[in-house]
């Protein structure tokens, strides 16, 4: 289950043109720490999830924390490498 979470946030980050460094700065962490969060080694805090959700809502106001962090139904994003 954890893998699904981080595949989703990874895909949204890439789809909207953000780097790991961009999201790291957004949540006040260094890039290495952010990378560990995205890989599932360290959990995102609820506050970090809200910050990322709010940033991504600049592109899609309907995005929810569940979609970004807890779903795997990202058909339009799944072709990103």
Secondary structure as GFF3:
##gff-version 3
##sequence-region A 1 81
A	DSSP	alpha_helix	2	15	.	.	.	ID=ss1
A	DSSP	alpha_helix	20	27	.	.	.	ID=ss2
A	DSSP	alpha_helix	31	39	.	.	.	ID=ss3
A	DSSP	alpha_helix	46	56	.	.	.	ID=ss4
A	DSSP	alpha_helix	65	69	.	.	.	ID=ss5
###
